[in-house]
Amino acid sequence: MELVLLTALGVGGATVFGTALGFLFKNISHKFSDIILSFAAGVMLAAAVMGLVLPSLEYGGEFGLVYTILGVFAGAVCVNLFDKLVPHLHRLSGVDQESHPSETQKLNKVLLFVTAIAIHNLPEGIAAGVGFGSGNNTEALTVAGGIALQNIPEGMVIVGPMLAAGMKPGRTFLIAAATGIVEVLGTLLGFFAVTVSAAILPFALAFAGGTMLYVISDEMIPETHAHGSERGATYSLLVGFCLMLVFDVLLG
């Protein structure tokens, strides 16, 4: 339990760390942001497949394939429903592209985006917690590490727009950091869910994997290919993916 709690704090703390970096590097170029986010996407992709989807097949027994397929699609549909319930902007840069928006309009758009990030952090946190239900702490930490790595650039990129919208630095930091608290709660929720009933473990693992795969495909990859850096972003994703392969072999 101590390891799960520390992991939850680490996953949420990565967002806080990214937020702090965002204050130091307020004017991050799109190219740099895309490269870092793509690397994180590659890490998350490997973590989702190796740490969640494949273990789901393993623990599912005779019906493992059915549980896994259903779980992956259920996770994806869940995040998709979140998107429908809370409309959000896919690009933070869109805040500055309107002709002359009022300060209130800009702030509302930024807060809407931050809210969407917080909501997306819930299934990501669940994914980090569910992994510990399998009893394989190495795989669970791999998944949590991938999510935490993605949280750093995510925390960085939301600071600038909030400051540009006129929000005070102290409030900006608190709101951005609060999105990490959602992930802490999600991690604990995922762990306790599979602890209460081991029977749901195969489905829960696949569900968590599906949420991550959806976010990677629907959010991260389109964002990193939207500013002319798609070639570098693609190779950065491959580097992140292969790095996780190396870690999996060395720690396996």
Secondary structure, DSSP 8 states (H G I E B T S, - for coil): -HHHHHHHHHHHHHHHHHHHHHHH--S--HHHHHHHHHHHHHHHHHHHIIIIIHHHHHHTGGGHHHHHHHHHHHHHHHHHHHHHHS---S-GGGGG-SSS--HHHHHHHHHHHHHHHHHHHHHHHHHHHHGGGGS-HHHHHHHHHHHHHHHHHHHHHTHHHHHHTT--HHHHHHHHHHHHHHHHHHHHHHHHHHHH-GGGHHHHHHHHHHHHHHHIIIIIHHHHTSSS-HHHHHHHHHHHHHHHHHHHHHH-
